[in-house]
């Protein structure tokens, strides 16, 4: 299982067009295909796609950080520390 599996990503307050773009992003299996799609978009849509991808990355990193903190707290408890 890769680290990405099981990570839940929630992005709030998206427009229907942003949701459609995210669905398109998730439909690609290869980075090259996503890049080709991005290159076909007008500049302002490319920037929107880039922002959505960054939001996904930030959400995934935030979820991993929370998981790491929980794991660290559990380890400290196992060592007898009050956390």
Backbone atoms as SQL, in Angstrom:
CREATE TABLE atoms (id INTEGER PRIMARY KEY, chain TEXT, resi INTEGER, resn TEXT, atom TEXT, x REAL, y REAL, z REAL);
INSERT INTO atoms VALUES
  (1, 'A', 1, 'UNK', 'N', 0.852, -1.188, 0.000),
  (2, 'A', 1, 'UNK', 'CA', 0.000, 0.000, 0.000),
  (3, 'A', 1, 'UNK', 'C', 0.883, 1.231, 0.000),
  (4, 'A', 2, 'UNK', 'N', 0.643, 2.125, -0.923),
  (5, 'A', 2, 'UNK', 'CA', 1.428, 3.349, -0.965),
  (6, 'A', 2, 'UNK', 'C', 0.935, 4.308, 0.099),
  (7, 'A', 3, 'UNK', 'N', 1.725, 5.332, 0.383),
  (8, 'A', 3, 'UNK', 'CA', 1.343, 6.305, 1.394),
  (9, 'A', 3, 'UNK', 'C', 0.095, 7.065, 0.999),
  (10, 'A', 4, 'UNK', 'N', -0.160, 7.228, -0.300),
  (11, 'A', 4, 'UNK', 'CA', -1.310, 7.999, -0.741),
  (12, 'A', 4, 'UNK', 'C', -2.618, 7.264, -0.499),
  (13, 'A', 5, 'UNK', 'N', -2.586, 5.929, -0.494),
  (14, 'A', 5, 'UNK', 'CA', -3.809, 5.169, -0.295),
  (15, 'A', 5, 'UNK', 'C', -4.326, 5.416, 1.114),
  (16, 'A', 6, 'UNK', 'N', -5.634, 5.607, 1.195),
  (17, 'A', 6, 'UNK', 'CA', -6.232, 5.796, 2.502),
  (18, 'A', 6, 'UNK', 'C', -6.232, 7.232, 2.986),
  (19, 'A', 7, 'UNK', 'N', -5.583, 8.131, 2.284),
  (20, 'A', 7, 'UNK', 'CA', -5.577, 9.538, 2.674),
  (21, 'A', 7, 'UNK', 'C', -6.836, 10.176, 2.106),
  (22, 'A', 8, 'UNK', 'N', -7.633, 10.743, 2.973),
  (23, 'A', 8, 'UNK', 'CA', -8.876, 11.390, 2.564),
  (24, 'A', 8, 'UNK', 'C', -8.609, 12.874, 2.352),
  (25, 'A', 9, 'UNK', 'N', -8.984, 13.364, 1.193),
  (26, 'A', 9, 'UNK', 'CA', -8.791, 14.772, 0.853),
  (27, 'A', 9, 'UNK', 'C', -10.162, 15.426, 0.701),
  (28, 'A', 10, 'UNK', 'N', -10.361, 16.533, 1.402),
  (29, 'A', 10, 'UNK', 'CA', -11.602, 17.293, 1.296),
  (30, 'A', 10, 'UNK', 'C', -11.267, 18.731, 0.948),
  (31, 'A', 11, 'UNK', 'N', -11.843, 19.204, -0.146),
  (32, 'A', 11, 'UNK', 'CA', -11.693, 20.595, -0.540),
  (33, 'A', 11, 'UNK', 'C', -13.090, 21.211, -0.523),
  (34, 'A', 12, 'UNK', 'N', -13.239, 22.275, 0.232),
  (35, 'A', 12, 'UNK', 'CA', -14.545, 22.909, 0.392),
  (36, 'A', 12, 'UNK', 'C', -14.690, 24.136, -0.507),
  (37, 'A', 13, 'UNK', 'N', -15.940, 24.524, -0.704),
  (38, 'A', 13, 'UNK', 'CA', -16.286, 25.770, -1.402),
  (39, 'A', 13, 'UNK', 'C', -15.771, 25.840, -2.836),
  (40, 'A', 14, 'UNK', 'N', -15.841, 24.720, -3.529),
  (41, 'A', 14, 'UNK', 'CA', -15.415, 24.695, -4.929),
  (42, 'A', 14, 'UNK', 'C', -16.597, 25.019, -5.837),
  (43, 'A', 15, 'UNK', 'N', -16.298, 25.638, -6.956),
  (44, 'A', 15, 'UNK', 'CA', -17.330, 25.877, -7.961),
  (45, 'A', 15, 'UNK', 'C', -17.581, 24.565, -8.710),
  (46, 'A', 16, 'UNK', 'N', -18.728, 24.442, -9.374),
  (47, 'A', 16, 'UNK', 'CA', -18.971, 23.237, -10.189),
  (48, 'A', 16, 'UNK', 'C', -17.878, 23.017, -11.240),
  (49, 'A', 17, 'UNK', 'N', -17.359, 24.104, -11.794),
  (50, 'A', 17, 'UNK', 'CA', -16.290, 23.972, -12.792),
  (51, 'A', 17, 'UNK', 'C', -15.002, 23.432, -12.147),
  (52, 'A', 18, 'UNK', 'N', -14.695, 23.850, -10.929),
  (53, 'A', 18, 'UNK', 'CA', -13.517, 23.334, -10.232),
  (54, 'A', 18, 'UNK', 'C', -13.681, 21.853, -9.901),
  (55, 'A', 19, 'UNK', 'N', -14.885, 21.467, -9.509),
  (56, 'A', 19, 'UNK', 'CA', -15.156, 20.048, -9.243),
  (57, 'A', 19, 'UNK', 'C', -14.965, 19.243, -10.525),
  (58, 'A', 20, 'UNK', 'N', -15.461, 19.762, -11.638),
  (59, 'A', 20, 'UNK', 'CA', -15.294, 19.099, -12.926),
  (60, 'A', 20, 'UNK', 'C', -13.807, 18.969, -13.277),
  (61, 'A', 21, 'UNK', 'N', -13.038, 20.031, -13.024),
  (62, 'A', 21, 'UNK', 'CA', -11.615, 19.978, -13.317),
  (63, 'A', 21, 'UNK', 'C', -10.907, 18.966, -12.419),
  (64, 'A', 22, 'UNK', 'N', -11.280, 18.916, -11.141),
  (65, 'A', 22, 'UNK', 'CA', -10.686, 17.928, -10.238),
  (66, 'A', 22, 'UNK', 'C', -11.001, 16.506, -10.702),
  (67, 'A', 23, 'UNK', 'N', -12.229, 16.276, -11.146),
  (68, 'A', 23, 'UNK', 'CA', -12.573, 14.956, -11.672),
  (69, 'A', 23, 'UNK', 'C', -11.711, 14.606, -12.870),
  (70, 'A', 24, 'UNK', 'N', -11.456, 15.591, -13.704),
  (71, 'A', 24, 'UNK', 'CA', -10.589, 15.383, -14.873),
  (72, 'A', 24, 'UNK', 'C', -9.155, 15.073, -14.412),
  (73, 'A', 25, 'UNK', 'N', -8.665, 15.822, -13.417),
  (74, 'A', 25, 'UNK', 'CA', -7.315, 15.585, -12.880),
  (75, 'A', 25, 'UNK', 'C', -7.194, 14.145, -12.391),
  (76, 'A', 26, 'UNK', 'N', -8.187, 13.692, -11.619),
  (77, 'A', 26, 'UNK', 'CA', -8.137, 12.339, -11.045),
  (78, 'A', 26, 'UNK', 'C', -8.273, 11.258, -12.106),
  (79, 'A', 27, 'UNK', 'N', -8.798, 11.602, -13.291),
  (80, 'A', 27, 'UNK', 'CA', -9.018, 10.595, -14.326),
  (81, 'A', 27, 'UNK', 'C', -7.724, 10.158, -15.016),
  (82, 'A', 28, 'UNK', 'N', -6.673, 10.943, -14.868),
  (83, 'A', 28, 'UNK', 'CA', -5.410, 10.612, -15.552),
  (84, 'A', 28, 'UNK', 'C', -4.571, 9.664, -14.703),
  (85, 'A', 29, 'UNK', 'N', -4.024, 8.650, -15.385),
  (86, 'A', 29, 'UNK', 'CA', -3.146, 7.691, -14.717),
  (87, 'A', 29, 'UNK', 'C', -1.684, 8.095, -14.805),
  (88, 'A', 30, 'UNK', 'N', -1.373, 8.929, -15.776),
  (89, 'A', 30, 'UNK', 'CA', 0.022, 9.301, -15.997),
  (90, 'A', 30, 'UNK', 'C', 0.189, 10.809, -15.935),
  (91, 'A', 31, 'UNK', 'N', 1.299, 11.228, -15.351),
  (92, 'A', 31, 'UNK', 'CA', 1.606, 12.655, -15.243),
  (93, 'A', 31, 'UNK', 'C', 1.708, 13.299, -16.621),
  (94, 'A', 32, 'UNK', 'N', 2.210, 12.539, -17.607),
  (95, 'A', 32, 'UNK', 'CA', 2.361, 13.072, -18.958),
  (96, 'A', 32, 'UNK', 'C', 1.000, 13.443, -19.551),
  (97, 'A', 33, 'UNK', 'N', -0.018, 12.611, -19.276),
  (98, 'A', 33, 'UNK', 'CA', -1.359, 12.897, -19.788),
  (99, 'A', 33, 'UNK', 'C', -1.948, 14.133, -19.115),
  (100, 'A', 34, 'UNK', 'N', -1.734, 14.252, -17.817),
  (101, 'A', 34, 'UNK', 'CA', -2.211, 15.435, -17.104),
  (102, 'A', 34, 'UNK', 'C', -1.506, 16.685, -17.636),
  (103, 'A', 35, 'UNK', 'N', -0.210, 16.573, -17.896),
  (104, 'A', 35, 'UNK', 'CA', 0.537, 17.713, -18.424),
  (105, 'A', 35, 'UNK', 'C', 0.020, 18.106, -19.808),
  (106, 'A', 36, 'UNK', 'N', -0.289, 17.121, -20.632),
  (107, 'A', 36, 'UNK', 'CA', -0.825, 17.422, -21.970),
  (108, 'A', 36, 'UNK', 'C', -2.181, 18.123, -21.849),
  (109, 'A', 37, 'UNK', 'N', -3.015, 17.669, -20.912),
  (110, 'A', 37, 'UNK', 'CA', -4.297, 18.329, -20.680),
  (111, 'A', 37, 'UNK', 'C', -4.062, 19.764, -20.223),
  (112, 'A', 38, 'UNK', 'N', -3.157, 19.951, -19.271),
  (113, 'A', 38, 'UNK', 'CA', -2.845, 21.295, -18.761),
  (114, 'A', 38, 'UNK', 'C', -2.388, 22.210, -19.893),
  (115, 'A', 39, 'UNK', 'N', -1.501, 21.691, -20.737),
  (116, 'A', 39, 'UNK', 'CA', -0.962, 22.491, -21.842),
  (117, 'A', 39, 'UNK', 'C', -2.044, 22.904, -22.846),
  (118, 'A', 40, 'UNK', 'N', -3.131, 22.144, -22.903),
  (119, 'A', 40, 'UNK', 'CA', -4.206, 22.458, -23.849),
  (120, 'A', 40, 'UNK', 'C', -5.139, 23.553, -23.330),
  (121, 'A', 41, 'UNK', 'N', -5.008, 23.913, -22.066),
  (122, 'A', 41, 'UNK', 'CA', -5.906, 24.893, -21.450),
  (123, 'A', 41, 'UNK', 'C', -5.417, 26.325, -21.664),
  (124, 'A', 42, 'UNK', 'N', -6.341, 27.279, -21.646),
  (125, 'A', 42, 'UNK', 'CA', -5.919, 28.685, -21.639),
  (126, 'A', 42, 'UNK', 'C', -5.143, 28.984, -20.350),
  (127, 'A', 43, 'UNK', 'N', -4.347, 30.014, -20.384),
  (128, 'A', 43, 'UNK', 'CA', -3.455, 30.336, -19.253),
  (129, 'A', 43, 'UNK', 'C', -4.199, 30.437, -17.919),
  (130, 'A', 44, 'UNK', 'N', -5.348, 31.106, -17.877),
  (131, 'A', 44, 'UNK', 'CA', -6.038, 31.265, -16.599),
  (132, 'A', 44, 'UNK', 'C', -6.555, 29.924, -16.077),
  (133, 'A', 45, 'UNK', 'N', -6.904, 28.983, -16.975),
  (134, 'A', 45, 'UNK', 'CA', -7.331, 27.649, -16.543),
  (135, 'A', 45, 'UNK', 'C', -6.128, 26.825, -16.076),
  (136, 'A', 46, 'UNK', 'N', -4.974, 27.038, -16.707),
  (137, 'A', 46, 'UNK', 'CA', -3.758, 26.381, -16.234),
  (138, 'A', 46, 'UNK', 'C', -3.456, 26.793, -14.800),
  (139, 'A', 47, 'UNK', 'N', -3.604, 28.086, -14.529),
  (140, 'A', 47, 'UNK', 'CA', -3.359, 28.581, -13.176),
  (141, 'A', 47, 'UNK', 'C', -4.373, 27.998, -12.192),
  (142, 'A', 48, 'UNK', 'N', -5.612, 27.858, -12.619),
  (143, 'A', 48, 'UNK', 'CA', -6.634, 27.260, -11.767),
  (144, 'A', 48, 'UNK', 'C', -6.299, 25.794, -11.479),
  (145, 'A', 49, 'UNK', 'N', -5.901, 25.057, -12.514),
  (146, 'A', 49, 'UNK', 'CA', -5.493, 23.667, -12.337),
  (147, 'A', 49, 'UNK', 'C', -4.315, 23.580, -11.371),
  (148, 'A', 50, 'UNK', 'N', -3.319, 24.436, -11.563),
  (149, 'A', 50, 'UNK', 'CA', -2.147, 24.439, -10.676),
  (150, 'A', 50, 'UNK', 'C', -2.560, 24.682, -9.222),
  (151, 'A', 51, 'UNK', 'N', -3.485, 25.607, -9.026),
  (152, 'A', 51, 'UNK', 'CA', -3.954, 25.913, -7.673),
  (153, 'A', 51, 'UNK', 'C', -4.670, 24.716, -7.068),
  (154, 'A', 52, 'UNK', 'N', -5.513, 24.052, -7.849),
  (155, 'A', 52, 'UNK', 'CA', -6.214, 22.872, -7.344),
  (156, 'A', 52, 'UNK', 'C', -5.240, 21.755, -6.982),
  (157, 'A', 53, 'UNK', 'N', -4.235, 21.541, -7.822),
  (158, 'A', 53, 'UNK', 'CA', -3.228, 20.520, -7.524),
  (159, 'A', 53, 'UNK', 'C', -2.480, 20.868, -6.239),
  (160, 'A', 54, 'UNK', 'N', -2.133, 22.138, -6.067),
  (161, 'A', 54, 'UNK', 'CA', -1.449, 22.560, -4.834),
  (162, 'A', 54, 'UNK', 'C', -2.349, 22.356, -3.609),
  (163, 'A', 55, 'UNK', 'N', -3.638, 22.624, -3.770),
  (164, 'A', 55, 'UNK', 'CA', -4.569, 22.411, -2.662),
  (165, 'A', 55, 'UNK', 'C', -4.627, 20.931, -2.281),
  (166, 'A', 56, 'UNK', 'N', -4.624, 20.058, -3.278),
  (167, 'A', 56, 'UNK', 'CA', -4.623, 18.611, -3.018),
  (168, 'A', 56, 'UNK', 'C', -3.354, 18.225, -2.270),
  (169, 'A', 57, 'UNK', 'N', -2.226, 18.704, -2.738),
  (170, 'A', 57, 'UNK', 'CA', -0.937, 18.382, -2.099),
  (171, 'A', 57, 'UNK', 'C', -0.930, 18.866, -0.657),
  (172, 'A', 58, 'UNK', 'N', -1.401, 20.081, -0.431),
  (173, 'A', 58, 'UNK', 'CA', -1.411, 20.632, 0.926),
  (174, 'A', 58, 'UNK', 'C', -2.329, 19.814, 1.838),
  (175, 'A', 59, 'UNK', 'N', -3.477, 19.409, 1.342),
  (176, 'A', 59, 'UNK', 'CA', -4.396, 18.592, 2.133),
  (177, 'A', 59, 'UNK', 'C', -3.782, 17.234, 2.457),
  (178, 'A', 60, 'UNK', 'N', -3.125, 16.627, 1.482),
  (179, 'A', 60, 'UNK', 'CA', -2.496, 15.324, 1.710),
  (180, 'A', 60, 'UNK', 'C', -1.353, 15.439, 2.720),
  (181, 'A', 61, 'UNK', 'N', -0.555, 16.476, 2.590),
  (182, 'A', 61, 'UNK', 'CA', 0.546, 16.677, 3.537),
  (183, 'A', 61, 'UNK', 'C', 0.013, 16.964, 4.935),
  (184, 'A', 62, 'UNK', 'N', -1.079, 17.736, 5.028),
  (185, 'A', 62, 'UNK', 'CA', -1.692, 18.005, 6.320),
  (186, 'A', 62, 'UNK', 'C', -2.198, 16.730, 6.979),
  (187, 'A', 63, 'UNK', 'N', -2.821, 15.853, 6.185),
  (188, 'A', 63, 'UNK', 'CA', -3.314, 14.581, 6.717),
  (189, 'A', 63, 'UNK', 'C', -2.153, 13.716, 7.191),
  (190, 'A', 64, 'UNK', 'N', -1.080, 13.690, 6.437),
  (191, 'A', 64, 'UNK', 'CA', 0.102, 12.913, 6.849),
  (192, 'A', 64, 'UNK', 'C', 0.705, 13.476, 8.126),
  (193, 'A', 65, 'UNK', 'N', 0.764, 14.790, 8.227),
  (194, 'A', 65, 'UNK', 'CA', 1.331, 15.418, 9.426),
  (195, 'A', 65, 'UNK', 'C', 0.493, 15.065, 10.652),
  (196, 'A', 66, 'UNK', 'N', -0.831, 15.109, 10.521),
  (197, 'A', 66, 'UNK', 'CA', -1.707, 14.740, 11.636),
  (198, 'A', 66, 'UNK', 'C', -1.490, 13.289, 12.028),
  (199, 'A', 67, 'UNK', 'N', -1.325, 12.430, 11.037),
  (200, 'A', 67, 'UNK', 'CA', -1.071, 11.016, 11.294),
  (201, 'A', 67, 'UNK', 'C', 0.264, 10.840, 12.022),
  (202, 'A', 68, 'UNK', 'N', 1.289, 11.582, 11.594),
  (203, 'A', 68, 'UNK', 'CA', 2.601, 11.501, 12.234),
  (204, 'A', 68, 'UNK', 'C', 2.544, 11.975, 13.682),
  (205, 'A', 69, 'UNK', 'N', 1.780, 13.046, 13.942),
  (206, 'A', 69, 'UNK', 'CA', 1.646, 13.558, 15.306),
  (207, 'A', 69, 'UNK', 'C', 0.958, 12.517, 16.175),
  (208, 'A', 70, 'UNK', 'N', -0.093, 11.904, 15.649),
  (209, 'A', 70, 'UNK', 'CA', -0.803, 10.874, 16.409),
  (210, 'A', 70, 'UNK', 'C', 0.120, 9.702, 16.733),
  (211, 'A', 71, 'UNK', 'N', 0.921, 9.309, 15.762),
  (212, 'A', 71, 'UNK', 'CA', 1.849, 8.207, 15.972),
  (213, 'A', 71, 'UNK', 'C', 2.896, 8.583, 17.019),
  (214, 'A', 72, 'UNK', 'N', 3.405, 9.795, 16.948),
  (215, 'A', 72, 'UNK', 'CA', 4.405, 10.255, 17.914),
  (216, 'A', 72, 'UNK', 'C', 3.805, 10.318, 19.322),
  (217, 'A', 73, 'UNK', 'N', 2.575, 10.810, 19.422),
  (218, 'A', 73, 'UNK', 'CA', 1.920, 10.867, 20.726),
  (219, 'A', 73, 'UNK', 'C', 1.736, 9.466, 21.306),
  (220, 'A', 74, 'UNK', 'N', 1.357, 8.533, 20.467),
  (221, 'A', 74, 'UNK', 'CA', 1.189, 7.146, 20.922),
  (222, 'A', 74, 'UNK', 'C', 2.513, 6.567, 21.419),
  (223, 'A', 75, 'UNK', 'N', 3.584, 6.839, 20.698),
  (224, 'A', 75, 'UNK', 'CA', 4.903, 6.350, 21.121),
  (225, 'A', 75, 'UNK', 'C', 5.297, 6.948, 22.461),
  (226, 'A', 76, 'UNK', 'N', 5.046, 8.252, 22.634),
  (227, 'A', 76, 'UNK', 'CA', 5.374, 8.906, 23.900),
  (228, 'A', 76, 'UNK', 'C', 4.541, 8.325, 25.040),
  (229, 'A', 77, 'UNK', 'N', 3.279, 8.054, 24.793),
  (230, 'A', 77, 'UNK', 'CA', 2.430, 7.418, 25.814),
  (231, 'A', 77, 'UNK', 'C', 2.964, 6.046, 26.181),
  (232, 'A', 78, 'UNK', 'N', 3.391, 5.286, 25.163),
  (233, 'A', 78, 'UNK', 'CA', 3.962, 3.945, 25.407),
  (234, 'A', 78, 'UNK', 'C', 5.207, 4.030, 26.275),
  (235, 'A', 79, 'UNK', 'N', 5.917, 5.152, 26.178),
  (236, 'A', 79, 'UNK', 'CA', 7.114, 5.350, 27.004),
  (237, 'A', 79, 'UNK', 'C', 6.790, 5.918, 28.381),
  (238, 'A', 80, 'UNK', 'N', 5.486, 6.164, 28.624),
  (239, 'A', 80, 'UNK', 'CA', 5.072, 6.636, 29.936),
  (240, 'A', 80, 'UNK', 'C', 4.913, 8.126, 30.061),
  (241, 'A', 81, 'UNK', 'N', 5.019, 8.847, 28.963),
  (242, 'A', 81, 'UNK', 'CA', 4.844, 10.295, 29.013),
  (243, 'A', 81, 'UNK', 'C', 3.374, 10.644, 28.882),
  (244, 'A', 82, 'UNK', 'N', 2.960, 11.705, 29.558),
  (245, 'A', 82, 'UNK', 'CA', 1.598, 12.198, 29.442),
  (246, 'A', 82, 'UNK', 'C', 1.548, 13.212, 28.311),
  (247, 'A', 83, 'UNK', 'N', 0.783, 12.892, 27.314),
  (248, 'A', 83, 'UNK', 'CA', 0.713, 13.765, 26.133),
  (249, 'A', 83, 'UNK', 'C', -0.731, 14.192, 25.928);
